[in-house]
Amino acid sequence: MKGARSLQGLRIVITGASSGIGRATALQAARQGAALALLARSEDALRELAEEIGREGGFAVPLPCDLSDAERVDALPDEIEKALGGIDVLVHSAGVSTRRELADSFDRFDEVERLADVNYFGGVRLLHAVLPMMLDQEDGHVVNISTGAVLTPIPRFSAYAASKAAMTFFLESAAIELRTRGIDVSTLYFPFVDTPMARPSDSFNRTALKSDTAAAASVLRAIRKRPHKLTYGLWALEWFRAIAPALHRNYLALIFASYASSILPTPRNGVRPWMIRRVWRKSPF
Ligand SMILES: NC(=O)c1ccc[n+]([C@@H]2O[C@H](COP(=O)([O-])OP(=O)(O)OC[C@H]3O[C@@H](n4cnc5c(N)ncnc54)[C@H](OP(=O)(O)O)[C@@H]3O)[C@@H](O)[C@H]2O)c1
């Protein structure tokens, strides 16, 4: 981790800026003096956010962009150069999610493709466009908004977690190459954050663990300090899985089997003896 820096005057490109973590990050970064380029598909939301930032005395330029549109992404470097004169930090927050059991997904391959197209291919497309600018400057910082579902598998998120894992591992591998070229990579493995993405059901609202403003404060901390990664306590689950993989899987299998469609609340059946017998049909370790 490097020494902390100020956000004053930093040129920051934020994807997913129309909503949730990206939007909250934009507001907080602008208040601390950063100049912003705001990316997402929703043009109106970006324009309104840029106006709000302008009214508060900050600077932000909306650059509407669909990350699954290769031509549009290719045009970004020129637009970022024109808007900000370069780029110091990329906060990559854009993403899509789904939460569905595999057994209910067999006729929905298109959903798997959509997640991969935005979360993985869209992210890589963006890096291909933006990293040359950072390499020319021999300076830059990429903050990738990943998910705890990459640290520990959780039920009903297989397609989402796989797409996020692909992007995360791509960037983590590239980070080794980029390290000696002046570019830092920070991966933020967020737990559930209370945003439109995490509100597909009423029950979820009650269990959201982090507010979008708290998540944004953490993104700003990452911009200032450039850590390798932040895991928000989820390292414990990562270690649990590494040390006792079968126990980890069996424990989650029991939770999955005993709860209804949301992963945390609303007990479906409670834990029944047959579930324990099935889950622990082999040694738990
Ligand atoms: N919320 C959570 O519990 C949670 C937990 C861990 C990690 N994360 C990660 O945090 C990031 C932000 O999610 P959020 O919770 O803030 O969700 P959100 O409120 O739904 O925001 C998602 C953002 O991604 C943008 N986006 C979606 N598809 C896009 C595309 N094809 N091209 C460009 N932009 C696109 C959306 O804007 P438009 O619709 O305007 O394009 C929106 O600004 C995601 O990468 C997510 O995987 C979220």
The ligand as an SDF file (V2000), in Angstrom:
LIG
                    3D

 48 52  0  0  0  0  0  0  0  0999 V2000
  -24.9060   -4.1520   -4.7310 N   0  0  0  0  0  0  0  0  0  0  0  0
  -24.2260   -5.1690   -4.2650 C   0  0  0  0  0  0  0  0  0  0  0  0
  -24.6630   -5.8840   -3.3500 O   0  0  0  0  0  0  0  0  0  0  0  0
  -22.8650   -5.4620   -4.8130 C   0  0  0  0  0  0  0  0  0  0  0  0
  -22.0310   -6.3190   -4.0710 C   0  0  0  0  0  0  0  0  0  0  0  0
  -20.7580   -6.6090   -4.5510 C   0  0  0  0  0  0  0  0  0  0  0  0
  -20.3330   -6.0410   -5.7440 C   0  0  0  0  0  0  0  0  0  0  0  0
  -21.1720   -5.2360   -6.4650 N   0  0  0  0  0  0  0  0  0  0  0  0
  -20.6760   -4.6740   -7.7180 C   0  0  0  0  0  0  0  0  0  0  0  0
  -20.7500   -3.2790   -7.6160 O   0  0  0  0  0  0  0  0  0  0  0  0
  -20.8610   -2.7090   -8.9060 C   0  0  0  0  0  0  0  0  0  0  0  0
  -21.9290   -1.6250   -8.8780 C   0  0  0  0  0  0  0  0  0  0  0  0
  -23.1720   -2.2290   -8.6280 O   0  0  0  0  0  0  0  0  0  0  0  0
  -24.3370   -1.4520   -7.8600 P   0  0  0  0  0  0  0  0  0  0  0  0
  -24.6700   -2.2740   -6.6830 O   0  0  0  0  0  0  0  0  0  0  0  0
  -23.9730   -0.0430   -7.6990 O   0  0  0  0  0  0  0  0  0  0  0  0
  -25.5140   -1.6740   -8.9180 O   0  0  0  0  0  0  0  0  0  0  0  0
  -26.4290   -0.6830   -9.7400 P   0  0  0  0  0  0  0  0  0  0  0  0
  -26.9530    0.3840   -8.8660 O   0  0  0  0  0  0  0  0  0  0  0  0
  -27.3530   -1.5410  -10.4910 O   0  0  0  0  0  0  0  0  0  0  0  0
  -25.3790   -0.0010  -10.7670 O   0  0  0  0  0  0  0  0  0  0  0  0
  -24.8850   -0.6990  -11.8690 C   0  0  0  0  0  0  0  0  0  0  0  0
  -24.2890    0.3160  -12.8180 C   0  0  0  0  0  0  0  0  0  0  0  0
  -23.7490   -0.3670  -13.9560 O   0  0  0  0  0  0  0  0  0  0  0  0
  -24.1840    0.3200  -15.1360 C   0  0  0  0  0  0  0  0  0  0  0  0
  -24.2560   -0.5960  -16.2680 N   0  0  0  0  0  0  0  0  0  0  0  0
  -24.9810   -1.7500  -16.3570 C   0  0  0  0  0  0  0  0  0  0  0  0
  -24.8370   -2.2990  -17.5720 N   0  0  0  0  0  0  0  0  0  0  0  0
  -24.0010   -1.4760  -18.2740 C   0  0  0  0  0  0  0  0  0  0  0  0
  -23.4940   -1.4860  -19.5940 C   0  0  0  0  0  0  0  0  0  0  0  0
  -23.8160   -2.4650  -20.4690 N   0  0  0  0  0  0  0  0  0  0  0  0
  -22.6680   -0.4950  -19.9770 N   0  0  0  0  0  0  0  0  0  0  0  0
  -22.3440    0.4960  -19.1240 C   0  0  0  0  0  0  0  0  0  0  0  0
  -22.8060    0.5810  -17.8580 N   0  0  0  0  0  0  0  0  0  0  0  0
  -23.6270   -0.4020  -17.4430 C   0  0  0  0  0  0  0  0  0  0  0  0
  -25.5700    0.8550  -14.7600 C   0  0  0  0  0  0  0  0  0  0  0  0
  -25.9190    1.9840  -15.5330 O   0  0  0  0  0  0  0  0  0  0  0  0
  -26.9050    1.9690  -16.7880 P   0  0  0  0  0  0  0  0  0  0  0  0
  -28.0230    1.0330  -16.4830 O   0  0  0  0  0  0  0  0  0  0  0  0
  -27.2880    3.4050  -16.8920 O   0  0  0  0  0  0  0  0  0  0  0  0
  -26.0500    1.5280  -17.9130 O   0  0  0  0  0  0  0  0  0  0  0  0
  -25.3090    1.3090  -13.3270 C   0  0  0  0  0  0  0  0  0  0  0  0
  -24.7590    2.6030  -13.3340 O   0  0  0  0  0  0  0  0  0  0  0  0
  -21.1560   -3.8720   -9.8560 C   0  0  0  0  0  0  0  0  0  0  0  0
  -20.0040   -4.1570  -10.6050 O   0  0  0  0  0  0  0  0  0  0  0  0
  -21.4990   -5.0280   -8.9350 C   0  0  0  0  0  0  0  0  0  0  0  0
  -21.1260   -6.2610   -9.5090 O   0  0  0  0  0  0  0  0  0  0  0  0
  -22.4180   -4.9230   -6.0180 C   0  0  0  0  0  0  0  0  0  0  0  0
  1  2  1  0
  2  3  2  0
  2  4  1  0
  4  5  1  0
  4 48  2  0
  5  6  2  0
  6  7  1  0
  7  8  2  0
  8  9  1  0
  8 48  1  0
  9 10  1  0
  9 46  1  0
 10 11  1  0
 11 12  1  0
 11 44  1  0
 12 13  1  0
 13 14  1  0
 14 15  2  0
 14 16  1  0
 14 17  1  0
 17 18  1  0
 18 19  2  0
 18 20  1  0
 18 21  1  0
 21 22  1  0
 22 23  1  0
 23 24  1  0
 23 42  1  0
 24 25  1  0
 25 26  1  0
 25 36  1  0
 26 27  1  0
 26 35  1  0
 27 28  2  0
 28 29  1  0
 29 30  1  0
 29 35  2  0
 30 31  1  0
 30 32  2  0
 32 33  1  0
 33 34  2  0
 34 35  1  0
 36 37  1  0
 36 42  1  0
 37 38  1  0
 38 39  2  0
 38 40  1  0
 38 41  1  0
 42 43  1  0
 44 45  1  0
 44 46  1  0
 46 47  1  0
M  CHG  2   8   1  16  -1
M  END
$$$$
